[in-house]
Amino acid sequence: MKFLVITGSAHHPGTSTLLANKLVDGAKEAGNDVTVFDAGQKPLPPLQVDKDNHLIPGNDRIQKLLAMMVNADVLAFATPMRYFGMSAQLKSVIDHMLERDQDLHGDKQAILLASSQSENFDPLKSEFKAIVDHMGWTYAGQILAAHTSVNHLRFYPDLAFQLGKSFTKEAVAAK
């Protein structure tokens, strides 16, 4: 399977990025083709429209990301929770999806990886579920790491590794 893992943390090393890296390790061990796109350390510019409210296509980097998203079977979004939602860096990725909205609809799986000092992930989960539902994707799992910092992660990295590793050819055939 083709995995695209999109990270959205400006903090380095960030907890959500660590979770993404562990998901990548597990997915690769299971034999998947995995690509990581860093929107946290290298943010995308905001979506823009012209005076007639038509979308202005993003730069080459954005177009390359959108093409990778269209071609991926599994999209994993990793973000710290900021004011009960995803980071601005990841939200910019989501906004740019509008440029290829129709191409992105359909047979994809989506994973949410998030970290927070809080334990109330409900607003973020609701936001993510609305995006997944709109796109017609399958919600394929989540790791929500509450009360964490890079030095206090407990069992979350192993959960992310196991989630990535669960995407085997046999598991996909069984669905």
TACORQUI-V438655 format. One record per residue. OMEGA is omega as a letter, one per 40 degrees, with the letter a starting at -180 (999 if undefined). BURIAL is # if it has 24 or more other ideal C-beta (glycine too) atoms within 12 Angstrom, else .. Layout:
omega burial
OMEGA BURIAL
OMEGA BURIAL
This chain:
omega burial
i #
i #
i #
a #
a #
a #
a #
a #
i #
a .
i #
e .
a .
a #
a #
i #
i #
i #
i #
i #
i #
i #
i #
i #
i #
a #
i #
i .
i .
i #
a .
i #
a .
i #
i #
i #
a #
i #
a #
i #
i .
a .
i #
i #
i .
i .
a #
i .
i .
a .
i .
i .
i .
i .
i .
a .
i .
a #
a .
i .
i .
a #
i .
i .
a #
i #
i .
i #
i #
a #
a .
i #
a #
i #
i #
a #
a #
a #
i #
i #
i #
a #
i .
i .
i #
i #
i #
a .
i #
i #
i #
i #
a #
i #
a #
i #
i #
i #
a #
a #
a .
i .
a .
i #
i .
a .
i .
i #
a #
a #
i #
i #
a #
i #
a #
i #
i .
i .
a .
i .
a #
i .
i .
i #
i #
i .
a #
i #
i .
i .
a #
i #
i .
a .
a #
i .
i #
i .
a .
i #
a #
i #
a #
a #
a #
i #
a .
i #
a .
a .
a .
a .
a #
a .
a .
i #
i #
i .
i #
i #
a #
i .
i #
a #
a #
a #
i #
i .
a .
a .
i .
i .
a .
a .
999 .
